[in-house]
C-alpha cells in the first residue's frame, strides 16, 4: 500500500509542479493574462501562486508535512479557480466552455487535495514512504 500511496502522490503533484514552473518562468505573460481575467495581484500574485503550488507539490510528493502541503495546494487553487475560470462571466460560447472545463477540473483537484490532507492527517505515521509525519493529527 505504501507504493500505491507514493504513486498517487507523484501523479497528483505533477500538474502542480509543472504549473509552478510555468508561473515562475513565464510570470510576465501570465500576469498579463491574469490582469485580462480581472485577477488581483499582478506579477507578484502569479509568482506567489507558483511558489505556493510548487511548495505544496514538493511537500505532498516527499511526505514532508504532506497535510500542510495538501492544504496549501487547495488554498491556492480556490482563488485561482474563481478568478481565472469564472465561466459564468463569459459571453463567448467557446471561452465559456473552456473556462467551465478548467473550473470543474480545479474543483476536482481541490477535492483531491482535501482527500490527501485527510489521508495524511488521519493515518499519520502509518503511510510509509514519507519523510515526516503530518503537522496536524486527526486520529
Helices and strands as residue ranges (DSSP letters): H 2-25, H 27-37, H 42-62, H 66-84, G 87-89, H 93-123, G 124-126
